[in-house]
Amino acid sequence: MKYPRQPPITHGVIPPLERLTGAKKQVRKLNEGIEMPFSFAVTGNTTRFDYLLPQLQTRDCLLPEIPAMHRLLCDLGNSMVEPEDQPPRPDSSIPSAYTYFGQFLDHDVTFEAKSEEMVKLSDDAFRVLTSEEIRTRIVNGRTPAVDLDNVYYQPAPRDRSRMVLGFVAGPDGTRTDKANDLPRKPRNEENPKDDRAALIGDKRNDENLVIAQLHVAFLRAHNAIVRRGCNFDEARQLLRQHYQWIVVKDFLPRICDPLIVNEILLGGNRFFRPDADDLFMPFEFSVAAYRFGHSMVREAYHYNANFPRATLLDLFTLTAFSGTLRDFDRLPESWIIDWKNFIDGGSNFARPIDTELSRELFDLRSFGKPMPLPVEARLPVRNLLRGYMLRLPVAQAVAGALDLRIMTPAEIEEVARNVSDEQLNALRAGDFARRTPLWYYILAEAAVAPFGRLGPIGSTIVAEVLIGLVRGSKDSILRKKDWKPTLGPAPGRFSLRDLFVLAGVLTETPDPTQPRRTNMSTRIIDKARAKRAQMVKDASVAGVNMTMAVAALKGGIRSPEWRAYMMQFVEQDPPGTPVDPRRLDRLLGTDNTLGDPELDRKRAYLASNAICGPATPNTFTLGVLTIDDGLDGGCGQPTPATSIAPPRKVGKKRGAKRRR
């Protein structure tokens, strides 16, 4: 196999799209007539960017085009750093694996390949691009579909139906039989920039070691499906569909308001509804809302037993794209990731989504990015300037178009004040509390949102676009009636953890030194029984609970009555600790599990047993039966083990103004 001499793509400085196309053609030409043991996976074409809310491309909805705006945005970006003189904020409840899954997903759907050829962020001649320039010259080097083209795109090699992997090096530097690295080019002393470059669909997935190991997991998962008897096309389709399931059912409910995610899934997209043959990438998503992940990046991680505190610099150095692999021919075995540390139950959790970023992201030159300070090498400054250059509307205009409540200037200033006086002063100097850059606002509303998730605007944009992209993707699970995953430990369930197990990069082994935890459903049922015993003794308590439960069932799972009623059964482990938002979502039915017979039975048990009191008949109102996996009925009468239908939603129509 021969390769053209091309320097690697850099994540910070975007290469011309023509260079990518040219390199692809050179590879084909160089290898004409050569019998290769593998073939390239797929090809791809450029697609377009556009605005989610094009009606906001008016002067009143944009930041003013004035000479001082560049400096004002730079000042705001420079202030968005974690203060050194304050204790760090508590971690979010989101495991760190999802920080990098979000980056992996970003590399699957978007690659903006033109704007930095047109205007350099650090130039004195910096300007806002015209609408015509944006419409005709800004293109997406990725298909926006959620289809794993970053895994299957050229030059990703495959051996018949299997994807080719790289092997790690043992302690003596020789190759082992552990396929836990990306496939790579050989050493190239003549062209160091091409030295040991990863042969993958998007070289940005070799930018840091966590995303590189995540890419390895997807390659291994594909091969695991092939070993089950599937050919290449069948395995690719299955992996795509399970990946889409992770996006919709696992990733989105963790980072967005689950009520908003459910509303879009059940009621359909309201704002992002592209034609089936014209799927595009919205600027408001790619340049602002989806950049929330930068705030989640930690400065160090408990990576594995060998490296209990791997810094961000370590993770960038151990790649060929951003570093030098520390002069190893291939990834050392000691740097294989331990995914147990990055998922639920592990030690690494994402930073909270807010307006202060890790100090490591304020000098990208440390990660092999040839960018000038103080502008391009500081990630928050880059994000703010690119949003301005690409004519993103201010957050206040976006909130109006989405029919959502906007934070008041005082609330926005309070977020800045909690970070530093410098950030508050920068916000006031640009009058940004009244005309707020969209990316900054997305982080500010997340800073005050419950459970460390995105707020209303961020959740709406991110969920609308990602669900819309899944709907428009090849092999979309949202266009197949009743599609359910089949590769997980139980039918109908599949998460990022399950992908790691499928790929063989995570082994589920119980720790014998840890006490066995009580089953979640058993603890919930115990609470329901205790509540029933209390009601049998006190008719007034029974009456109050019956009223609350009936209101909850009538309101449906998205109603405040349902939430208020079910909160009495929420688990706290150990007692007195803050409520785990994932458990709360599971109990409330706001985690996309409505229709799961097992979970519906548990919800019915809770509701009907609380309705059941001394004066309540055995047949309950609303047709809800007491169903409890073999336990007695709520009033002492046995009941059949059958599922219930999800509670119907009543009340305001979709599109009514949501409240925080």
C-alpha positions as CSV (number, residue, x, y, z in Angstrom):
1,M,0.0,0.0,0.0
2,K,1.4,3.4,-1.0
3,Y,0.4,6.8,0.5
4,P,0.8,10.3,-0.8
5,R,3.0,12.7,1.2
6,Q,0.4,14.9,2.9
7,P,0.7,16.7,6.2
8,P,-1.9,15.6,8.7
9,I,-5.1,17.6,9.2
10,T,-5.0,19.9,12.2
11,H,-8.1,20.4,14.3
12,G,-7.3,24.0,15.1
13,V,-6.4,25.2,11.6
14,I,-9.0,23.9,9.1
15,P,-7.5,22.6,5.8
16,P,-8.9,23.3,2.4
17,L,-11.5,20.8,1.4
18,E,-9.7,20.5,-2.0
19,R,-6.7,19.1,-0.1
20,L,-8.8,16.2,1.3
21,T,-10.2,15.4,-2.1
22,G,-6.8,15.7,-3.7
23,A,-5.2,13.3,-1.2
24,K,-8.0,10.8,-1.9
25,K,-7.3,10.9,-5.6
26,Q,-3.6,10.5,-5.0
27,V,-4.1,7.3,-3.0
28,R,-6.2,5.8,-5.7
29,K,-3.7,6.7,-8.4
30,L,-0.7,5.4,-6.5
31,N,-2.3,2.0,-5.9
32,E,-3.6,1.3,-9.3
33,G,-2.9,-2.3,-10.2
34,I,-1.7,-3.2,-6.7
35,E,-3.4,-6.2,-5.1
36,M,-4.2,-5.0,-1.6
37,P,-5.3,-7.2,1.4
38,F,-8.0,-4.7,2.2
39,S,-10.2,-2.2,0.5
40,F,-11.4,1.3,1.4
41,A,-14.7,1.3,3.2
42,V,-16.9,4.1,1.8
43,T,-16.7,7.5,0.1
44,G,-18.5,10.7,0.9
45,N,-19.4,14.0,-0.6
46,T,-19.7,17.5,0.8
47,T,-23.0,18.8,2.1
48,R,-24.2,22.2,3.1
49,F,-24.6,24.4,6.2
50,D,-27.6,26.6,6.7
51,Y,-29.4,28.4,9.6
52,L,-31.9,26.6,11.8
53,L,-33.6,30.0,12.1
54,P,-32.9,31.9,8.9
55,Q,-35.6,34.5,9.7
56,L,-33.1,35.9,12.3
57,Q,-30.6,37.1,9.7
58,T,-31.5,40.7,10.3
59,R,-29.6,43.5,11.9
60,D,-31.7,43.6,15.0
61,C,-31.0,39.9,15.7
62,L,-27.2,39.9,15.2
63,L,-24.3,41.4,17.2
64,P,-23.5,44.8,15.7
65,E,-20.7,44.9,13.1
66,I,-18.4,47.5,14.8
67,P,-14.6,47.6,15.0
68,A,-14.6,47.1,18.7
69,M,-16.6,43.9,18.7
70,H,-13.5,41.8,18.0
71,R,-11.8,43.1,21.1
72,L,-14.9,42.8,23.2
73,L,-15.4,39.2,22.3
74,C,-11.8,38.4,22.9
75,D,-12.1,39.9,26.4
76,L,-15.1,37.8,27.1
77,G,-13.5,34.7,25.9
78,N,-10.3,35.3,27.9
79,S,-12.4,35.7,31.0
80,M,-14.0,32.2,30.6
81,V,-11.2,30.4,32.5
82,E,-11.5,28.4,35.7
83,P,-10.4,30.8,38.5
84,E,-7.2,29.7,40.2
85,D,-8.1,31.3,43.6
86,Q,-11.4,29.4,44.0
87,P,-12.1,25.8,44.7
88,P,-13.4,23.9,41.6
89,R,-17.1,23.5,41.2
90,P,-18.4,20.0,42.0
91,D,-18.4,17.6,39.0
92,S,-21.5,17.0,37.0
93,S,-23.4,13.7,37.2
94,I,-22.4,12.9,33.6
95,P,-19.6,10.3,33.2
96,S,-16.6,11.5,31.3
97,A,-17.1,8.9,28.5
98,Y,-20.0,11.1,27.2
99,T,-17.7,14.1,26.9
100,Y,-15.8,12.2,24.2
101,F,-18.7,10.4,22.8
102,G,-20.1,13.9,22.1
103,Q,-16.8,14.8,20.3
104,F,-17.0,11.5,18.4
105,L,-20.5,12.3,17.3
106,D,-19.5,15.8,16.3
107,H,-16.8,14.4,14.0
108,D,-19.4,12.1,12.4
109,V,-21.8,14.9,11.4
110,T,-19.8,18.1,10.9
111,F,-16.5,19.3,9.4
112,E,-16.5,23.0,8.5
113,A,-13.8,23.3,5.8
114,K,-13.8,26.8,4.4
115,S,-14.2,29.8,6.8
116,E,-10.6,30.0,8.0
117,E,-9.4,30.2,4.4
118,M,-11.5,33.3,4.0
119,V,-10.9,35.2,7.3
120,K,-8.2,34.6,10.0
121,L,-9.5,35.1,13.5
122,S,-6.3,36.9,14.5
123,D,-6.0,39.2,11.5
124,D,-6.3,42.9,11.8
125,A,-8.6,42.6,8.7
126,F,-11.0,40.3,10.6
127,R,-14.6,40.8,9.5
128,V,-18.0,39.2,9.5
129,L,-18.7,37.1,6.4
130,T,-21.5,38.2,4.1
131,S,-24.6,36.1,3.8
132,E,-23.7,35.4,0.2
133,E,-20.2,34.1,1.1
134,I,-21.6,31.8,3.8
135,R,-24.3,30.5,1.4
136,T,-22.0,29.8,-1.5
137,R,-18.6,29.0,0.0
138,I,-19.1,27.3,3.5
139,V,-19.5,23.6,3.1
140,N,-19.6,20.5,5.4
141,G,-16.9,17.9,4.7
142,R,-19.1,15.3,6.4
143,T,-22.5,13.9,5.7
144,P,-24.7,15.3,8.5
145,A,-26.4,12.0,8.9
146,V,-25.7,10.0,12.0
147,D,-24.2,7.1,10.0
148,L,-20.6,6.6,11.3
149,D,-18.9,8.0,8.2
150,N,-16.0,8.9,10.5
151,V,-15.6,5.2,11.0
152,Y,-16.3,3.9,7.5
153,Y,-15.1,6.8,5.4
154,Q,-11.8,6.6,3.4
155,P,-9.1,5.7,4.1
156,A,-10.3,3.4,6.8
157,P,-9.1,-0.1,5.7
158,R,-11.0,-3.3,6.0
159,D,-10.1,-6.9,5.5
160,R,-13.1,-8.4,3.7
161,S,-16.0,-7.9,6.2
162,R,-13.8,-6.8,9.1
163,M,-12.3,-3.4,9.9
164,V,-8.5,-3.3,10.3
165,L,-7.2,-2.5,13.7
166,G,-3.7,-1.6,15.1
167,F,-1.8,-3.6,17.7
168,V,-0.3,-2.1,20.8
169,A,3.3,-2.5,21.8
170,G,4.5,-4.5,24.8
171,P,7.1,-3.3,27.4
172,D,10.0,-4.1,25.1
173,G,8.4,-2.1,22.2
174,T,7.5,-5.1,20.1
175,R,4.0,-5.7,18.8
176,T,1.6,-7.7,20.9
177,D,-1.5,-9.5,19.9
178,K,-3.8,-6.9,21.5
179,A,-5.8,-5.0,18.8
180,N,-6.3,-1.9,20.9
181,D,-4.8,0.8,18.7
182,L,-5.9,2.6,15.5
183,P,-4.5,1.3,12.2
184,R,-1.5,3.5,11.4
185,K,0.9,4.3,8.6
186,P,4.5,3.2,9.1
187,R,7.2,5.5,10.4
188,N,8.2,8.2,7.9
189,E,11.5,9.9,8.7
190,E,11.4,11.9,5.5
191,N,8.0,13.5,6.3
192,P,7.5,13.6,10.1
193,K,4.0,15.2,9.7
194,D,2.9,12.0,8.0
195,D,4.6,9.8,10.5
196,R,2.4,7.0,12.0
197,A,-0.7,8.8,11.0
198,A,-4.0,6.9,11.8
199,L,-5.8,5.3,8.9
200,I,-9.3,6.3,9.9
201,G,-12.3,8.0,8.4
202,D,-11.7,11.3,10.3
203,K,-8.2,12.0,11.5
204,R,-9.6,14.2,14.2
205,N,-10.4,11.0,16.0
206,D,-6.7,10.6,16.7
207,E,-6.6,14.1,18.3
208,N,-6.5,12.8,21.9
209,L,-6.2,9.3,23.4
210,V,-9.7,9.0,24.8
211,I,-11.4,9.6,21.5
212,A,-8.9,7.4,19.7
213,Q,-9.7,4.6,22.1
214,L,-13.4,5.3,21.6
215,H,-12.8,4.9,17.8
216,V,-11.0,1.6,18.5
217,A,-14.1,0.5,20.4
218,F,-16.4,1.1,17.4
219,L,-14.0,-0.8,15.1
220,R,-13.9,-3.7,17.5
221,A,-17.7,-3.6,17.9
222,H,-18.1,-3.9,14.1
223,N,-15.8,-6.9,14.1
224,A,-17.7,-8.5,17.0
225,I,-20.9,-8.2,14.9
226,V,-19.2,-9.8,11.9
227,R,-18.1,-12.7,14.2
228,R,-21.8,-13.3,14.8
229,G,-22.3,-14.2,11.2
230,C,-22.9,-10.8,9.5
231,N,-21.2,-9.6,6.3
232,F,-19.8,-6.1,6.1
233,D,-23.0,-4.3,5.0
234,E,-25.1,-6.1,7.6
235,A,-22.6,-5.3,10.4
236,R,-22.3,-1.7,9.4
237,Q,-26.1,-1.3,9.3
238,L,-26.5,-2.9,12.8
239,L,-23.7,-0.8,14.3
240,R,-25.2,2.4,12.8
241,Q,-28.6,1.6,14.3
242,H,-27.3,0.8,17.7
243,Y,-25.1,3.9,17.6
244,Q,-28.3,6.0,16.8
245,W,-30.0,4.3,19.7
246,I,-27.2,5.4,22.0
247,V,-27.5,9.0,20.7
248,V,-31.2,9.1,21.2
249,K,-31.7,7.0,24.3
250,D,-28.5,7.3,26.3
251,F,-26.6,10.4,25.3
252,L,-29.3,13.0,24.7
253,P,-31.2,12.3,28.0
254,R,-27.9,12.8,29.9
255,I,-27.0,16.2,28.4
256,C,-30.5,17.7,27.6
257,D,-33.7,18.2,29.6
258,P,-35.3,14.7,29.2
259,L,-38.8,16.3,28.9
260,I,-37.7,18.2,25.8
261,V,-36.1,15.1,24.3
262,N,-39.2,13.1,24.9
263,E,-41.4,15.9,23.5
264,I,-39.4,15.9,20.2
265,L,-39.3,12.1,20.0
266,L,-43.0,11.7,20.6
267,G,-44.4,14.8,19.0
268,G,-42.0,15.2,16.1
269,N,-39.5,17.9,15.2
270,R,-40.8,21.4,15.3
271,F,-37.9,23.6,14.2
272,F,-35.4,21.3,12.3
273,R,-37.4,19.7,9.5
274,P,-35.2,19.5,6.4
275,D,-36.3,17.7,3.3
276,A,-35.4,14.0,3.2
277,D,-33.0,14.6,0.3
278,D,-31.5,17.8,1.6
279,L,-30.2,17.1,5.1
280,F,-28.0,20.0,6.2
281,M,-26.0,21.1,9.3
282,P,-27.4,24.1,11.2
283,F,-24.9,26.8,12.2
284,E,-26.7,27.5,15.5
285,F,-26.0,23.8,16.4
286,S,-22.4,23.3,15.1
287,V,-21.0,26.7,15.9
288,A,-22.8,27.4,19.2
289,A,-25.1,24.9,21.0
290,Y,-23.1,21.7,20.4
291,R,-19.9,23.4,21.6
292,F,-21.1,22.9,25.2
293,G,-18.8,19.9,25.4
294,H,-15.7,22.2,25.7
295,S,-16.9,23.1,29.1
296,M,-17.0,19.4,30.2
297,V,-13.3,18.7,29.5
298,R,-11.3,18.0,32.6
299,E,-7.6,18.9,33.1
300,A,-6.8,15.3,34.2
301,Y,-8.4,11.9,34.3
302,H,-7.9,8.6,36.2
303,Y,-7.0,6.9,33.0
304,N,-6.0,3.4,34.1
305,A,-4.1,1.7,36.8
306,N,-0.7,2.8,35.3
307,F,-1.8,6.4,35.0
308,P,-4.1,7.4,37.8
309,R,-3.7,11.1,36.8
310,A,-3.2,11.5,33.1
311,T,-3.3,15.1,32.2
312,L,-4.9,16.5,29.1
313,L,-1.5,17.1,27.7
314,D,-0.6,13.4,28.2
315,L,-3.7,12.4,26.3
316,F,-2.8,14.6,23.3
317,T,0.8,13.6,23.2
318,L,0.1,9.9,23.0
319,T,-1.4,10.4,19.5
320,A,0.2,10.9,16.1
321,F,-2.3,13.6,15.1
322,S,-1.7,16.0,18.0
323,G,1.6,14.6,19.4
324,T,4.4,12.2,18.5
325,L,3.3,9.0,20.2
326,R,6.4,9.8,22.4
327,D,8.5,8.1,19.8
328,F,6.8,4.7,20.1
329,D,6.1,2.9,16.9
330,R,2.6,2.2,18.1
331,L,0.5,2.9,21.2
332,P,2.1,1.2,24.3
333,E,0.1,-1.4,26.0
334,S,0.2,0.5,29.3
335,W,-1.9,3.2,27.7
336,I,-4.9,1.1,26.8
337,I,-7.9,2.9,28.4
338,D,-9.8,1.4,31.4
339,W,-13.3,2.3,30.4
340,K,-14.6,1.4,33.9
341,N,-13.2,4.7,35.1
342,F,-15.2,6.7,32.5
343,I,-18.7,5.3,32.7
344,D,-21.4,5.1,35.4
345,G,-19.8,3.9,38.7
346,G,-16.4,5.2,37.6
347,S,-14.2,7.9,39.0
348,N,-14.2,10.4,36.1
349,F,-17.2,12.7,35.7
350,A,-17.5,15.7,33.3
351,R,-16.9,19.2,34.5
352,P,-20.2,21.0,34.9
353,I,-21.5,22.8,31.8
354,D,-20.9,26.5,32.6
355,T,-19.0,29.6,31.5
356,E,-15.6,28.6,32.9
357,L,-13.4,26.2,31.0
358,S,-10.3,24.2,32.0
359,R,-7.1,26.2,31.8
360,E,-5.6,23.6,29.6
361,L,-7.9,24.9,26.8
362,F,-6.3,28.4,26.8
363,D,-3.2,27.5,25.0
364,L,-3.9,25.0,22.2
365,R,-0.2,25.3,21.1
366,S,0.6,22.8,23.8
367,F,-1.4,20.2,21.9
368,G,0.6,20.6,18.7
369,K,-1.7,23.3,17.2
370,P,0.2,25.9,15.2
371,M,-1.9,28.9,16.3
372,P,-1.1,32.4,17.4
373,L,-1.8,33.7,20.9
374,P,-3.8,35.4,22.3
375,V,-6.7,34.7,19.8
376,E,-6.7,31.5,17.9
377,A,-5.0,29.3,20.5
378,R,-7.6,30.1,23.2
379,L,-10.6,27.9,22.6
380,P,-13.3,30.2,24.1
381,V,-12.0,33.1,22.1
382,R,-12.1,31.0,18.9
383,N,-15.7,29.9,19.6
384,L,-17.0,33.5,20.2
385,L,-15.2,35.0,17.2
386,R,-16.3,32.2,14.8
387,G,-20.0,32.6,15.9
388,Y,-19.7,36.3,15.2
389,M,-18.0,35.8,11.9
390,L,-20.7,33.3,10.8
391,R,-23.5,35.6,11.7
392,L,-25.1,33.7,14.6
393,P,-28.1,35.4,16.0
394,V,-28.0,36.6,19.7
395,A,-29.6,34.3,22.3
396,Q,-32.5,36.7,23.0
397,A,-33.6,36.5,19.3
398,V,-33.2,32.7,19.4
399,A,-35.3,32.4,22.5
400,G,-38.1,34.4,20.9
401,A,-38.1,32.3,17.8
402,L,-38.1,29.1,19.8
403,D,-40.9,30.5,22.1
404,L,-38.8,29.9,25.2
405,R,-38.2,32.0,28.3
406,I,-35.0,34.0,28.2
407,M,-32.7,34.7,31.2
408,T,-32.9,38.3,32.4
409,P,-29.8,40.4,32.1
410,A,-29.5,40.2,35.9
411,E,-29.5,36.4,35.8
412,I,-26.9,36.3,33.1
413,E,-24.7,38.8,35.0
414,E,-25.1,36.6,38.2
415,V,-23.6,33.6,36.3
416,A,-20.6,35.8,35.2
417,R,-20.2,37.2,38.8
418,N,-20.0,33.6,40.2
419,V,-17.0,33.0,37.9
420,S,-15.0,36.2,38.3
421,D,-15.1,40.0,38.3
422,E,-13.2,39.9,35.0
423,Q,-16.0,38.0,33.3
424,L,-18.7,40.3,34.8
425,N,-16.8,43.3,33.5
426,A,-16.3,41.8,30.1
427,L,-20.0,41.0,29.9
428,R,-21.0,44.5,30.8
429,A,-18.4,46.2,28.5
430,G,-20.0,44.5,25.5
431,D,-23.5,44.8,26.7
432,F,-23.6,41.1,26.3
433,A,-26.2,40.5,29.1
434,R,-28.8,42.1,26.8
435,R,-27.5,40.9,23.4
436,T,-25.7,37.6,24.4
437,P,-23.5,35.6,22.0
438,L,-25.4,32.3,21.6
439,W,-22.5,30.0,22.7
440,Y,-22.0,32.0,25.9
441,Y,-25.7,31.9,26.7
442,I,-25.9,28.1,26.1
443,L,-23.3,27.7,28.8
444,A,-24.8,30.3,31.1
445,E,-28.3,28.8,31.2
446,A,-26.7,25.3,31.7
447,A,-24.8,26.7,34.8
448,V,-28.2,27.3,36.5
449,A,-30.1,24.3,35.1
450,P,-30.8,21.3,37.4
451,F,-28.5,18.2,37.3
452,G,-25.8,19.9,35.2
453,R,-27.6,19.5,32.0
454,L,-28.3,22.0,29.2
455,G,-31.0,24.5,29.8
456,P,-34.1,25.1,27.6
457,I,-32.5,26.7,24.6
458,G,-29.4,24.4,24.5
459,S,-31.6,21.3,25.0
460,T,-34.0,22.4,22.3
461,I,-31.4,23.1,19.7
462,V,-29.2,20.1,20.4
463,A,-32.2,17.6,20.7
464,E,-34.0,19.1,17.7
465,V,-31.0,18.8,15.4
466,L,-29.6,15.4,16.6
467,I,-33.0,13.8,16.5
468,G,-33.7,15.4,13.2
469,L,-30.4,14.1,11.8
470,V,-31.2,10.6,13.1
471,R,-34.6,10.8,11.4
472,G,-32.9,11.7,8.1
473,S,-30.1,9.2,8.3
474,K,-29.6,6.0,6.4
475,D,-31.0,3.0,8.2
476,S,-32.7,5.4,10.7
477,I,-34.2,3.7,13.7
478,L,-36.8,6.5,14.0
479,R,-38.2,5.6,10.6
480,K,-38.6,1.9,11.4
481,K,-41.7,1.1,13.5
482,D,-40.9,-0.5,16.9
483,W,-37.1,-0.9,16.1
484,K,-35.3,-2.2,19.2
485,P,-31.7,-3.0,19.8
486,T,-30.6,-6.6,19.8
487,L,-26.9,-6.5,20.7
488,G,-27.2,-5.6,24.4
489,P,-27.6,-7.8,27.5
490,A,-31.4,-7.6,27.3
491,P,-33.7,-7.1,24.3
492,G,-34.6,-3.5,23.8
493,R,-31.7,-2.0,25.8
494,F,-28.4,-0.8,24.7
495,S,-26.1,1.9,26.1
496,L,-22.5,3.2,25.6
497,R,-21.5,0.7,28.3
498,D,-23.0,-2.1,26.3
499,L,-21.1,-1.0,23.2
500,F,-17.9,-1.3,25.2
501,V,-18.9,-4.8,26.4
502,L,-19.7,-5.8,22.8
503,A,-16.4,-4.5,21.6
504,G,-14.5,-6.5,24.3
505,V,-12.9,-3.3,25.9
506,L,-15.0,-3.6,29.1
507,T,-15.5,-6.7,31.1
508,E,-18.5,-6.6,33.5
509,T,-17.1,-8.4,36.6
510,P,-18.5,-7.8,40.1
511,D,-16.1,-6.6,42.8
512,P,-16.2,-9.2,45.6
513,T,-14.9,-6.7,48.1
514,Q,-17.9,-4.4,47.6
515,P,-21.3,-5.2,49.4
516,R,-24.0,-6.3,47.0
517,R,-26.4,-3.5,46.4
518,T,-30.1,-4.0,46.9
519,N,-32.0,-4.4,43.7
520,M,-33.4,-1.0,42.5
521,S,-36.9,-2.2,41.9
522,T,-37.0,-4.0,45.3
523,R,-36.1,-0.8,47.1
524,I,-38.8,1.1,45.3
525,I,-41.4,-1.5,46.0
526,D,-40.4,-1.5,49.7
527,K,-41.1,2.2,49.7
528,A,-44.5,1.7,48.1
529,R,-45.3,-1.0,50.7
530,A,-44.3,1.3,53.6
531,K,-46.5,4.0,52.1
532,R,-49.4,1.6,51.9
533,A,-49.0,0.5,55.5
534,Q,-49.0,4.1,56.6
535,M,-52.2,4.8,54.7
536,V,-54.0,1.7,56.1
537,K,-53.4,3.2,59.6
538,D,-54.4,6.8,58.7
539,A,-57.4,7.5,56.3
540,S,-56.4,11.2,56.0
541,V,-53.0,10.3,54.6
542,A,-54.7,7.8,52.2
543,G,-57.0,10.5,51.0
544,V,-54.3,12.9,50.3
545,N,-52.2,10.3,48.4
546,M,-55.2,9.2,46.4
547,T,-55.8,12.8,45.3
548,M,-52.2,13.2,44.3
549,A,-51.9,9.9,42.5
550,V,-55.1,10.5,40.5
551,A,-53.9,13.9,39.5
552,A,-50.6,12.4,38.5
553,L,-52.1,9.8,36.3
554,K,-54.4,12.3,34.6
555,G,-51.6,14.7,34.0
556,G,-49.3,12.2,32.4
557,I,-45.5,11.7,32.9
558,R,-44.6,15.2,31.7
559,S,-46.9,17.0,34.2
560,P,-45.7,18.6,37.4
561,E,-48.4,16.5,39.3
562,W,-46.7,13.3,38.1
563,R,-43.3,14.6,39.2
564,A,-44.6,15.8,42.6
565,Y,-46.3,12.5,43.3
566,M,-43.4,10.2,42.2
567,M,-40.7,12.1,44.1
568,Q,-41.7,10.4,47.3
569,F,-40.4,7.1,45.9
570,V,-37.1,8.4,44.6
571,E,-34.1,6.5,45.8
572,Q,-31.3,8.1,47.7
573,D,-28.3,5.9,48.0
574,P,-27.1,6.3,50.7
575,P,-30.1,8.1,52.3
576,G,-29.8,11.8,52.5
577,T,-27.6,12.2,49.5
578,P,-28.7,14.3,46.4
579,V,-31.0,12.5,44.1
580,D,-29.3,10.9,41.1
581,P,-31.0,12.4,38.0
582,R,-30.7,9.2,36.1
583,R,-32.7,7.3,38.7
584,L,-35.2,10.1,38.9
585,D,-35.7,10.0,35.1
586,R,-36.1,6.3,35.2
587,L,-38.7,6.4,37.9
588,L,-40.6,9.3,36.4
589,G,-40.6,7.7,32.9
590,T,-38.8,10.7,31.4
591,D,-35.8,8.7,30.2
592,N,-37.5,7.3,27.0
593,T,-38.5,4.0,28.7
594,L,-42.2,4.4,28.5
595,G,-43.6,1.2,26.8
596,D,-41.0,-1.0,28.5
597,P,-43.3,-3.5,30.2
598,E,-41.1,-4.1,33.2
599,L,-40.7,-0.4,34.0
600,D,-44.4,0.3,33.3
601,R,-45.4,-2.4,35.8
602,K,-43.2,-0.8,38.5
603,R,-44.7,2.6,37.8
604,A,-48.2,1.2,37.9
605,Y,-47.4,-0.5,41.2
606,L,-46.3,2.7,42.8
607,A,-49.3,4.7,41.6
608,S,-52.0,2.2,42.3
609,N,-50.7,1.1,45.7
610,A,-50.6,4.8,46.8
611,I,-54.2,5.2,45.6
612,C,-55.2,2.1,47.5
613,G,-56.4,3.1,51.0
614,P,-59.0,1.9,53.6
615,A,-61.9,3.3,51.6
616,T,-60.7,2.5,48.1
617,P,-62.3,-0.3,46.1
618,N,-60.2,-3.1,44.6
619,T,-60.8,-1.8,41.1
620,F,-59.2,1.6,40.7
621,T,-60.3,4.6,38.8
622,L,-58.7,5.3,35.4
623,G,-58.4,1.5,34.7
624,V,-55.0,1.2,36.4
625,L,-54.4,-2.3,37.9
626,T,-51.9,-3.1,40.7
627,I,-49.1,-5.0,39.0
628,D,-46.0,-5.8,41.0
629,D,-44.0,-8.7,39.6
630,G,-45.7,-11.4,41.7
631,L,-46.4,-9.4,44.8
632,D,-49.9,-9.0,46.2
633,G,-52.3,-6.5,44.7
634,G,-52.5,-3.1,46.2
635,C,-55.6,-3.9,48.3
636,G,-54.7,-7.4,49.1
637,Q,-56.1,-8.9,45.9
638,P,-54.0,-10.8,43.3
639,T,-53.7,-9.1,40.0
640,P,-52.6,-10.3,36.6
641,A,-49.1,-9.7,35.4
642,T,-49.9,-7.5,32.4
643,S,-48.5,-4.2,31.3
644,I,-50.3,-0.9,31.2
645,A,-50.4,1.7,28.5
646,P,-48.3,4.8,29.1
647,P,-50.3,7.6,30.8
648,R,-51.9,9.8,28.2
649,K,-50.7,13.4,28.0
650,V,-53.2,16.1,28.5
651,G,-52.9,19.9,28.9
652,K,-51.1,22.4,26.7
653,K,-50.5,21.6,23.1
654,R,-47.0,21.2,21.6
655,G,-45.6,24.6,20.8
656,A,-47.0,26.3,23.9
657,K,-44.5,28.4,25.7
658,R,-42.4,26.3,28.1
659,R,-41.4,27.6,31.5
660,R,-38.1,27.0,33.2
